[in-house]
């Protein structure tokens, strides 16, 4: 089954909603110390990245450079709080 652009946008929105919902009311340290949540957020970022790659360039008004900076900072910070 081929997915439409709308399907990919839906996946992106669902992952963003998940991240916002699961981190609401938590500070950065609490998020990083929760190994399961940290891994789930990293996976959500991967899903967002893969879904965005499938969208046409004219639909994307987003700076991938900034996205990967944030993703890299999160991954690096998560490594500071080992399980």
Phi and psi in degrees as GROMACS dihedral restraints (atoms count N, CA, C in turn):
[ dihedral_restraints ]
;  ai    aj    ak    al  type     phi  dphi    fc
    3     4     5     6     1   -82.9    20    10
    4     5     6     7     1   136.8    20    10
    6     7     8     9     1   -92.7    20    10
    7     8     9    10     1   144.8    20    10
    9    10    11    12     1   -89.3    20    10
   10    11    12    13     1   169.2    20    10
   12    13    14    15     1   -58.6    20    10
   13    14    15    16     1   -36.8    20    10
   15    16    17    18     1   -61.9    20    10
   16    17    18    19     1   -39.4    20    10
   18    19    20    21     1   -62.2    20    10
   19    20    21    22     1   -44.3    20    10
   21    22    23    24     1   -65.1    20    10
   22    23    24    25     1   -40.5    20    10
   24    25    26    27     1   -63.7    20    10
   25    26    27    28     1   -36.6    20    10
   27    28    29    30     1   -64.1    20    10
   28    29    30    31     1   -43.3    20    10
   30    31    32    33     1   -61.1    20    10
   31    32    33    34     1   -43.2    20    10
   33    34    35    36     1   -60.7    20    10
   34    35    36    37     1   -48.3    20    10
   36    37    38    39     1   -61.9    20    10
   37    38    39    40     1   -40.5    20    10
   39    40    41    42     1   -62.8    20    10
   40    41    42    43     1   -41.3    20    10
   42    43    44    45     1   -69.5    20    10
   43    44    45    46     1   -38.3    20    10
   45    46    47    48     1   -63.9    20    10
   46    47    48    49     1   -44.9    20    10
   48    49    50    51     1   -59.9    20    10
   49    50    51    52     1   -41.3    20    10
   51    52    53    54     1   -59.8    20    10
   52    53    54    55     1   -50.0    20    10
   54    55    56    57     1   -60.0    20    10
   55    56    57    58     1   -46.9    20    10
   57    58    59    60     1   -63.7    20    10
   58    59    60    61     1   -42.1    20    10
   60    61    62    63     1   -64.5    20    10
   61    62    63    64     1   -46.8    20    10
   63    64    65    66     1   -77.0    20    10
   64    65    66    67     1   -17.5    20    10
   66    67    68    69     1  -103.9    20    10
   67    68    69    70     1    -5.2    20    10
   69    70    71    72     1   -59.3    20    10
   70    71    72    73     1   129.2    20    10
   72    73    74    75     1    80.5    20    10
   73    74    75    76     1     2.6    20    10
   75    76    77    78     1  -110.6    20    10
   76    77    78    79     1   144.1    20    10
   78    79    80    81     1   -88.2    20    10
   79    80    81    82     1   173.0    20    10
   81    82    83    84     1   -58.6    20    10
   82    83    84    85     1   -43.0    20    10
   84    85    86    87     1   -63.2    20    10
   85    86    87    88     1   -41.8    20    10
   87    88    89    90     1   -61.6    20    10
   88    89    90    91     1   -40.5    20    10
   90    91    92    93     1   -66.1    20    10
   91    92    93    94     1   -47.2    20    10
   93    94    95    96     1   -67.4    20    10
   94    95    96    97     1   -31.0    20    10
   96    97    98    99     1   -76.8    20    10
   97    98    99   100     1   -17.0    20    10
   99   100   101   102     1   -89.9    20    10
  100   101   102   103     1    98.5    20    10
  102   103   104   105     1   -60.4    20    10
  103   104   105   106     1   -40.1    20    10
  105   106   107   108     1   -67.2    20    10
  106   107   108   109     1   -45.0    20    10
  108   109   110   111     1   -63.6    20    10
  109   110   111   112     1   -42.7    20    10
  111   112   113   114     1   -58.9    20    10
  112   113   114   115     1   -45.0    20    10
  114   115   116   117     1   -66.3    20    10
  115   116   117   118     1   -37.4    20    10
  117   118   119   120     1   -64.8    20    10
  118   119   120   121     1   -40.2    20    10
  120   121   122   123     1   -66.2    20    10
  121   122   123   124     1   -43.0    20    10
  123   124   125   126     1   -60.2    20    10
  124   125   126   127     1   -42.9    20    10
  126   127   128   129     1   -63.7    20    10
  127   128   129   130     1   -40.5    20    10
  129   130   131   132     1   -60.8    20    10
  130   131   132   133     1   -41.3    20    10
  132   133   134   135     1   -64.0    20    10
  133   134   135   136     1   -36.9    20    10
  135   136   137   138     1   -64.6    20    10
  136   137   138   139     1   -43.0    20    10
  138   139   140   141     1   -63.0    20    10
  139   140   141   142     1   -43.9    20    10
  141   142   143   144     1   -59.8    20    10
  142   143   144   145     1   -44.9    20    10
  144   145   146   147     1   -62.1    20    10
  145   146   147   148     1   -45.4    20    10
  147   148   149   150     1   -66.7    20    10
  148   149   150   151     1   -41.9    20    10
  150   151   152   153     1   -64.6    20    10
  151   152   153   154     1   -39.4    20    10
  153   154   155   156     1   -66.4    20    10
  154   155   156   157     1   -34.2    20    10
  156   157   158   159     1   -62.7    20    10
  157   158   159   160     1   -23.1    20    10
  159   160   161   162     1   -87.9    20    10
  160   161   162   163     1    -5.8    20    10
  162   163   164   165     1   -90.1    20    10
  163   164   165   166     1   149.1    20    10
  165   166   167   168     1   -66.8    20    10
  166   167   168   169     1   148.1    20    10
  168   169   170   171     1   -56.4    20    10
  169   170   171   172     1   -36.8    20    10
  171   172   173   174     1   -68.0    20    10
  172   173   174   175     1   -15.7    20    10
  174   175   176   177     1   -85.3    20    10
  175   176   177   178     1   -17.4    20    10
  177   178   179   180     1   -98.0    20    10
  178   179   180   181     1   113.2    20    10
  180   181   182   183     1  -116.4    20    10
  181   182   183   184     1    68.9    20    10
  183   184   185   186     1  -147.5    20    10
  184   185   186   187     1   139.5    20    10
  186   187   188   189     1   -92.1    20    10
  187   188   189   190     1   104.6    20    10
  189   190   191   192     1   -63.4    20    10
  190   191   192   193     1   -31.8    20    10
  192   193   194   195     1   -58.6    20    10
  193   194   195   196     1   -45.7    20    10
  195   196   197   198     1   -68.2    20    10
  196   197   198   199     1   -38.4    20    10
  198   199   200   201     1   -58.9    20    10
  199   200   201   202     1   -47.6    20    10
  201   202   203   204     1   -70.4    20    10
  202   203   204   205     1   -26.9    20    10
  204   205   206   207     1   -63.6    20    10
  205   206   207   208     1   -46.8    20    10
  207   208   209   210     1   -64.4    20    10
  208   209   210   211     1   -45.6    20    10
  210   211   212   213     1   -60.9    20    10
  211   212   213   214     1   -42.7    20    10
  213   214   215   216     1   -64.8    20    10
  214   215   216   217     1   -41.6    20    10
  216   217   218   219     1   -63.4    20    10
  217   218   219   220     1   -41.8    20    10
  219   220   221   222     1   -64.3    20    10
  220   221   222   223     1   -45.7    20    10
  222   223   224   225     1   -63.1    20    10
  223   224   225   226     1   -41.5    20    10
  225   226   227   228     1   -66.3    20    10
  226   227   228   229     1   -43.0    20    10
  228   229   230   231     1   -67.1    20    10
  229   230   231   232     1   -37.8    20    10
  231   232   233   234     1   -63.1    20    10
  232   233   234   235     1   -33.3    20    10
  234   235   236   237     1   -67.6    20    10
  235   236   237   238     1   -20.9    20    10
  237   238   239   240     1   -75.9    20    10
  238   239   240   241     1   -13.9    20    10
  240   241   242   243     1  -120.8    20    10
  241   242   243   244     1    73.9    20    10
  243   244   245   246     1   -63.8    20    10
  244   245   246   247     1   159.6    20    10
